[in-house]
Amino acid sequence: MIYDFEIYDLRLGFQPKLNDTDMRLNILALICVLLTACGVKPTSISNQKELKYTVEAAPEWTNLFYRNSGWFGADGVFSIPLTGVDKVGNIGNRETLLLFSDTYIGEVKDGKPLPGNVMVNNTCALVQGNSGSPDSIQFFYKKDKNGAPQTFFVPQNTDGKKQHFWLGDGFVNQERDNTLYIFAYHIEVTGEGVFDFIEPDVSLIAVPASDSRPPFAKQRQIKTPLHVTVKGETGNLGAGILVNTKKAGAPHPDGYVYVYGCIGKDKNLVAARVKPKDFEDFAKWRYWDGKSWIPDIQRLAPITNAASNELSVTPLPDGRYALIFQVLGLSDKVGMRIGDSPVGPFGDIQEIWRTPEADEGLFCYNAKAHPNLSKPGELLISYNTITLDFWNDIQKDAHIYRPRFIKLKWGN
């Protein structure tokens, strides 16, 4: 299914200046109309065999992020097993790193943050096992010498421009001494409006295995060519990673790491791949042009569209692959497409979940799966929630800005 209209995902890294209430309501109404996808018709039909599944809420996971002290709200929530083995039902993965981008830190009373709460640009958590029990998670943020909250990852090479990082996906590379790699988007604020920012670059953060837990003091930042403009459409790679190797536990390994991106107003999915041992050598990366893997990144071709700026591709029990995403980046629909390979062809969008938070006036965005946190026969999926004027709204309700979780169960 190809959607032929545009919508933008919502990633707010600055305070919007919306003093006119009527204007804000008009913007909200317009977005809501677009998100219903009224009148949109598919231009291609998939004949893929049916995949049986059920989907239900995962309150035990959602409740882990309902917090009243310290970390109390963020988006992002990429999950990285620190053993490097990333597969559904992997009991041996005792510790998983969760990465967050813009994060609120402070104390909450009666549902409202107390004065003195602050926002930093990225934080993390460590999760033990995959039970989702309340004692299984611990949150971390960097602190200065006085104990004030700080950001773990700050851009080092900005050419003098004021920038911060939003984090992409990552993995532990077993072919390179278990180095932790994380994609990091350079964010530059250009004004006071809601969409007044650009993402002019993407870096690769490399952290040695000895320092792969906070505070990540030994990090290296590597310049990449992965911020791309293709036929006038821009975007970044790093929106999702599939480590399709035997060591990572992939059921049908081909030995490559697949790195996905979301490009342009149509939310086009694109892909690159490289052998794990060559991950820092961008001359050895290859890019999917729709037919083959080529060295020219400018010839990237869309695999499918209507994806989100954060997503996942996960092997299925029957040998196919599940692309999980928020339909069009920001909407009340969590989508799934089934592909025959890590680059498809992918079938029609299956709208597997309507987010109930939309009925509360919240916007939902950037759904993705977490295989390593999933139990056998299930796929744990997260999505984020926010409001258009969240800088003000979060001071009234501390819990509007946090991950929510659902479970997709196979064969029922």
Buried (B, 14 or more C-beta within 10 A) or exposed (E): BBBEEEBBBBBBBBBBEBEEEEEBEEBBEEBBEBBEBEEBEEEEEBEBEEBEBEBEEBEBBBEBBEBBEBBBBBBBBBBBBBBBBBBBBBEEBEBBBBBBBBBBBBBBEEEBBEEEBEBBBBBBBBBBEBEBEEEBBEBBBBEEEEEEBBBBBBBEEBEEEEBBBBBBBBBBBBBBEBBBBBBBBBBBBEEEEBEBBEBBBBBBBBBBBEBBBBBBEEBBBBEBEBBBEBEEBBBBBBBBBBBBBEBBBBEEBEBBBBBBBBBBEBBBBBBBBBBBBBBBEBEEBBBBBEEEBBEEBEEBBBBBBBBBBBBBBBBBEEEBBBBBBBBBBBBBBBBBBBBEBBBBBBBBBBBBBBBEBBEEEBBBBBBBBBBBBBBEBBBBBBBBBBBBBBBEBBEEBBBBBBBBBBBBBBEE
